[in-house]
Amino acid sequence: MGKKLEGNGLWESSRIIIPEHKEAYLKLMKDRQRRGKPELDDLEVQLIEQALIDSYNTRTAVSVTVFSPFDDTVMTGVVTSINTARREVKLSRGEDDFSWIKLEDIISVNL
């Protein structure tokens, strides 16, 4: 019993973590991994928009990289609609599989 009371022994033997603290700690660690959105210059934005328009006109598939604070998402498909008012494109990956993607979230396009 004497060993438990030496140094920090009392606290070392009674350390527990409640689920709420564990969740808060894991959330904090995930938030620290958050990254900022890269700034695109005007030329890059024009190249992205031109590639999307080319996919729309020729119905060719493109790979679109969409920004996310933790992991970027790469989607491949054909641009089937461009909504200039909402600044979105509709990327179709199949007959009933499509996504509306905001132009400001797109960080690169590959033909």
Secondary structure, DSSP 4 states (H G I P E B T S, - for coil): -HHHHSTTHHHHTT----HHHHHHHHHHHHHHT--PPPPPPHHHHHHHHHHHHHHHHHT-EEEEEE--SS--EEEEEEEEEEETTTTEEEEESSSS-EEEEEGGGEEEEE-
